[in-house]
């Protein structure tokens, strides 16, 4: 394990503990914005973007992971769970940066990103599919306790 990964070592490997891990979420926020900005730039959408919390929160709901978090959370805190899960998947080599970026590129390639309101929906749909894909890959590899 490389040195930077050591700070993310876990004592509990459950889906609910990963979704509520604030260290994973903090770096996951940057990582999610990076992979989405890479995907966007492949369609000549200039500039980095902060992925919308409501898009990520809804993606987590649609991926059927929301029920593993406290029911009292706001959209931003639910989005943190999505960011933590995606970054966890990266550091555990479930999917690489290239694979996640390419996954999002494939999801965006036929979509209209000209209007911000439409792009929020497109982002939510793309991240829903990514979260489902990651959840399935993690289940296949059996590296998590389901709860």
C-alpha positions in Angstrom: 0.0 0.0 0.0 1.3 3.4 -0.9 1.8 5.9 1.9 -1.1 8.2 1.0 -3.5 5.3 1.1 -2.5 4.5 4.7 -4.5 7.5 6.0 -7.7 5.8 4.6 -7.2 2.4 6.2 -10.4 1.1 7.7 -11.2 -0.9 10.8 -14.8 -1.5 9.7 -15.6 -2.5 6.1 -19.4 -2.1 5.8 -21.2 0.0 3.2 -22.8 2.2 5.9 -19.4 2.9 7.5 -17.9 3.9 4.1 -20.9 6.1 3.2 -20.4 8.0 6.5 -16.6 8.3 6.4 -15.8 12.0 6.5 -12.1 11.5 5.4 -13.2 9.6 2.4 -15.9 12.2 1.6 -13.5 15.1 1.9 -11.1 13.8 -0.7 -13.9 12.1 -2.6 -15.4 15.5 -3.2 -12.3 16.6 -5.1 -12.1 13.2 -6.9 -15.7 13.2 -8.1 -15.3 16.8 -9.4 -12.1 15.7 -11.2 -13.6 12.7 -13.0 -16.7 14.7 -14.0 -14.6 17.6 -15.2 -12.5 15.2 -17.3 -15.7 13.7 -18.8 -17.2 17.1 -19.5 -14.0 18.4 -21.2 -14.2 15.6 -23.7 -17.3 17.3 -25.0 -15.7 20.8 -25.2 -17.4 21.9 -22.0 -14.7 24.2 -20.7 -13.8 24.6 -17.1 -13.9 22.5 -14.0 -17.2 22.1 -12.3 -18.4 21.2 -8.8 -20.8 18.3 -9.2 -24.2 19.3 -7.7 -25.0 17.9 -4.2 -28.6 17.3 -5.2 -27.5 15.3 -8.3 -25.2 13.1 -6.2 -27.8 12.7 -3.4 -30.4 11.6 -5.9 -27.9 9.2 -7.6 -27.2 7.6 -4.2 -30.9 7.1 -3.6 -31.5 5.6 -7.1 -28.5 3.3 -6.6 -30.3 2.0 -3.4 -27.5 3.1 -1.1 -29.3 6.0 0.7 -31.1 3.6 3.1 -27.7 2.8 4.6 -27.3 6.3 5.9 -29.1 8.2 8.7 -32.5 9.4 7.7 -31.8 12.9 9.2 -29.2 13.9 6.7 -29.5 16.9 4.2 -28.6 16.7 0.5 -25.0 17.8 1.0 -24.4 15.1 3.6 -26.0 12.5 1.4 -23.8 13.6 -1.5 -20.8 13.2 0.8 -21.7 9.5 1.0 -21.6 9.2 -2.7 -18.3 10.9 -2.9 -16.9 8.7 -0.1 -18.1 5.5 -1.9 -16.7 6.6 -5.2 -13.3 7.5 -3.7 -13.3 4.3 -1.7 -13.8 2.4 -4.9 -10.8 4.2 -6.5 -8.3 3.6 -3.6 -9.3 -0.1 -3.4 -8.7 -0.4 -7.2 -12.3 -1.4 -8.0 -12.1 1.1 -10.9 -9.2 3.4 -11.8 -9.4 7.1 -12.6 -9.3 6.3 -16.3 -12.0 3.7 -16.0 -14.3 6.0 -14.0 -13.7 9.0 -16.3 -14.3 6.8 -19.4 -17.5 5.4 -17.8 -18.8 9.0 -17.4 -17.6 10.0 -20.9 -19.7 7.1 -22.3 -22.7 8.1 -20.2 -22.5 11.8 -21.4 -21.7 11.2 -25.1 -25.2 11.3 -26.3 -26.6 13.8 -23.9 -27.3 17.5 -24.2 -25.2 19.5 -21.8 -26.0 23.0 -23.2 -28.3 24.0 -20.3 -27.2 23.9 -16.7 -30.6 22.6 -15.5 -30.4 19.7 -18.0 -26.8 19.0 -17.1 -27.7 18.5 -13.5 -30.1 15.7 -14.5 -27.6 14.2 -16.9 -25.0 14.2 -14.1 -27.4 12.5 -11.7 -28.2 9.8 -14.2 -24.5 9.2 -15.0 -23.5 9.0 -11.3 -26.5 6.7 -10.6 -25.1 4.3 -13.2 -21.6 4.6 -11.9 -22.7 4.0 -8.3 -24.7 0.9 -9.3 -21.7 -0.4 -11.3 -19.3 0.1 -8.4 -21.7 -1.5 -6.0 -22.0 -4.6 -8.2 -18.2 -4.8 -8.7 -17.6 -4.5 -5.0 -20.2 -7.2 -4.3 -18.5 -9.5 -6.9 -15.2 -9.1 -5.2 -16.7 -9.6 -1.8 -14.5 -7.0 -0.1 -17.3 -5.5 2.0 -19.7 -6.7 4.6 -23.1 -5.8 3.1 -24.7 -3.8 6.0 
